[in-house]
Amino acid sequence: MSVIKHRQVLPSWLAAQLLGSSKFDRDLLIFQLVELGWTQTAVGDAISMSREGVRQVHKKMSGVLGGSPAPSHAPLPLPPERPVKPKKTYTVPSDSTLDRLRLLMPIAQKVRGKGKSYRKEAEEFTALLNHAHKIEGVSIARLSKLLGVTHGAIRFRLCRYGYLKPVSGKSMVFNPISLENRFS
């Protein structure tokens, strides 16, 4: 749980207690509330004091108390909390798939035009990309980060080799490679 820092509002009974206290008790209560995690704005709004005034009172009281915890006459409420969001987890390809992709990528990038050299590796690389995306459930964006290429390059390769359909547009570069230029 983490403390909510925005739009904190002190309970009305506590604001009334702050307003009805002597100056020293009020300052002590302000110090305790700020130490508990209440924002200076929330404390100041409850007693019509500026945030800077609350900061100065807190600084003065920390000097008076000398770092020792202030005695409390009554239990004070903690500021409101919210649950901490869990860290987002991303699907990553298996280690063997990722290692093979990294091994084949520089070779597959050498394929140009109608040349037959490195065509087998390029087709295996693209098939592995498709396997990682469709079977293992890895997003194209995550693959692009792991391989160090743009997501457009991966999408282009998958479209060129017939694993994906182009989203929109009529660009000729997204047409599948002709069968005479394929390895098999």
C-alpha positions as CSV (number, residue, x, y, z in Angstrom):
1,M,0.0,0.0,0.0
2,S,1.2,3.5,-0.7
3,V,0.0,6.8,0.7
4,I,-2.2,8.9,-1.5
5,K,-0.4,12.3,-1.8
6,H,-3.1,14.2,-3.7
7,R,-6.3,15.7,-2.4
8,Q,-5.8,14.5,1.2
9,V,-8.5,15.8,3.6
10,L,-8.0,15.6,7.3
11,P,-11.0,14.3,9.2
12,S,-13.3,17.0,10.6
13,W,-12.8,16.0,14.2
14,L,-9.1,16.3,13.8
15,A,-9.4,19.7,12.2
16,A,-11.6,20.8,15.1
17,Q,-9.0,19.5,17.6
18,L,-6.2,21.4,15.8
19,L,-8.2,24.6,15.9
20,G,-9.2,24.2,19.6
21,S,-5.7,23.5,20.9
22,S,-3.1,25.7,22.5
23,K,-0.3,26.9,20.2
24,F,2.2,24.4,21.5
25,D,-0.3,21.5,21.3
26,R,-1.3,22.6,17.8
27,D,2.3,22.7,16.7
28,L,3.0,19.3,18.2
29,L,-0.1,17.8,16.5
30,I,1.0,19.4,13.1
31,F,4.5,17.8,13.6
32,Q,2.9,14.4,14.3
33,L,0.6,14.5,11.4
34,V,3.3,15.4,8.9
35,E,5.5,12.7,10.3
36,L,2.7,10.2,9.8
37,G,2.6,11.1,6.1
38,W,-0.2,13.7,5.9
39,T,0.7,16.3,3.4
40,Q,1.5,19.8,4.5
41,T,-1.3,21.1,2.2
42,A,-3.9,18.8,3.9
43,V,-2.9,20.0,7.4
44,G,-2.7,23.6,6.3
45,D,-6.2,23.5,4.6
46,A,-7.7,22.2,7.8
47,I,-6.6,25.1,9.9
48,S,-6.4,27.8,7.2
49,M,-2.6,27.9,7.3
50,S,-0.4,27.9,4.2
51,R,1.7,24.9,3.3
52,E,4.8,27.0,4.0
53,G,3.5,27.8,7.5
54,V,3.0,24.1,8.2
55,R,6.6,23.4,6.9
56,Q,8.0,26.0,9.2
57,V,6.1,24.7,12.2
58,H,7.3,21.2,11.4
59,K,10.9,22.4,11.2
60,K,10.6,24.3,14.4
61,M,9.1,21.3,16.3
62,S,11.7,18.9,15.0
63,G,14.3,21.2,16.5
64,V,12.4,21.5,19.8
65,L,12.0,17.7,20.1
66,G,15.6,17.0,19.0
67,G,14.7,14.1,16.8
68,S,12.9,12.1,19.5
69,P,9.4,11.0,18.7
70,A,6.7,13.3,19.9
71,P,4.4,12.0,22.7
72,S,0.9,11.3,21.5
73,H,-2.1,11.8,23.7
74,A,-4.5,10.0,21.3
75,P,-4.1,7.7,18.3
76,L,-3.9,9.7,15.1
77,P,-5.4,8.5,11.8
78,L,-3.0,7.4,9.1
79,P,-3.4,9.1,5.7
80,P,-5.5,7.3,3.1
81,E,-3.7,4.5,1.2
82,R,-4.2,2.8,-2.1
83,P,-3.0,-0.5,-3.3
84,V,0.3,-0.6,-5.2
85,K,-0.1,-1.7,-8.8
86,P,1.8,-4.8,-9.6
87,K,4.7,-4.4,-12.1
88,K,3.6,-5.2,-15.6
89,T,5.0,-8.4,-16.9
90,Y,5.8,-9.0,-20.5
91,T,5.7,-12.2,-22.4
92,V,9.2,-13.1,-23.8
93,P,10.1,-15.8,-26.2
94,S,11.8,-18.9,-24.9
95,D,15.6,-18.7,-24.5
96,S,16.2,-21.2,-27.3
97,T,14.0,-19.2,-29.7
98,L,15.6,-15.9,-28.7
99,D,19.1,-17.2,-29.1
100,R,18.3,-18.6,-32.5
101,L,16.7,-15.4,-33.6
102,R,19.7,-13.4,-32.5
103,L,22.0,-15.8,-34.3
104,L,20.0,-15.7,-37.6
105,M,19.1,-12.0,-37.7
106,P,22.4,-10.7,-39.1
107,I,22.5,-13.4,-41.7
108,A,18.8,-12.9,-42.7
109,Q,19.4,-9.2,-43.1
110,K,22.0,-9.9,-45.9
111,V,19.3,-11.2,-48.3
112,R,18.8,-8.8,-51.2
113,G,16.6,-8.8,-54.3
114,K,16.5,-12.1,-56.1
115,G,19.7,-13.5,-54.7
116,K,19.6,-17.0,-53.4
117,S,22.4,-16.6,-50.9
118,Y,21.3,-16.7,-47.2
119,R,17.7,-17.3,-48.3
120,K,17.3,-20.4,-46.2
121,E,18.4,-18.6,-43.0
122,A,16.1,-15.6,-43.8
123,E,13.1,-18.0,-44.1
124,E,14.0,-19.8,-40.9
125,F,14.4,-16.4,-39.2
126,T,11.0,-15.3,-40.4
127,A,9.4,-18.6,-39.4
128,L,10.9,-18.2,-35.9
129,L,9.6,-14.6,-35.7
130,N,6.1,-15.9,-36.6
131,H,6.4,-18.8,-34.1
132,A,7.4,-16.3,-31.3
133,H,4.6,-14.0,-32.2
134,K,1.7,-16.4,-32.9
135,I,2.6,-19.5,-30.8
136,E,4.5,-18.1,-27.8
137,G,2.3,-15.0,-27.7
138,V,5.1,-12.4,-27.8
139,S,4.1,-9.0,-29.1
140,I,5.8,-7.5,-32.1
141,A,6.8,-4.5,-30.0
142,R,8.5,-6.8,-27.4
143,L,10.3,-8.7,-30.2
144,S,11.6,-5.5,-31.7
145,K,13.0,-4.4,-28.3
146,L,14.7,-7.7,-27.8
147,L,16.2,-7.9,-31.3
148,G,17.1,-4.2,-31.6
149,V,15.0,-3.5,-34.7
150,T,11.9,-1.5,-35.3
151,H,8.4,-3.1,-35.0
152,G,7.8,-2.0,-38.6
153,A,10.8,-4.0,-39.8
154,I,9.4,-7.1,-38.1
155,R,5.9,-6.5,-39.4
156,F,7.3,-5.9,-42.9
157,R,9.2,-9.1,-42.8
158,L,6.2,-11.1,-41.6
159,C,4.1,-9.6,-44.4
160,R,6.7,-10.2,-47.1
161,Y,6.9,-13.8,-46.2
162,G,3.2,-14.3,-46.0
163,Y,2.7,-14.7,-42.3
164,L,0.7,-11.4,-41.8
165,K,-1.6,-9.4,-44.0
166,P,-0.9,-5.7,-44.3
167,V,-3.1,-3.6,-42.0
168,S,-3.9,-1.1,-44.7
169,G,-2.5,0.6,-47.7
170,K,-1.6,-0.5,-51.1
171,S,2.2,-0.3,-51.0
172,M,3.9,-2.9,-53.2
173,V,6.6,-3.6,-50.6
174,F,4.1,-5.5,-48.5
175,N,3.3,-7.9,-51.3
176,P,4.5,-11.4,-50.6
177,I,7.8,-12.5,-52.1
178,S,7.2,-14.4,-55.4
179,L,7.6,-18.2,-55.2
180,E,10.6,-18.2,-57.6
181,N,12.5,-16.2,-55.0
182,R,11.7,-18.4,-52.1
183,F,14.1,-21.0,-50.8
184,S,11.9,-24.1,-51.0
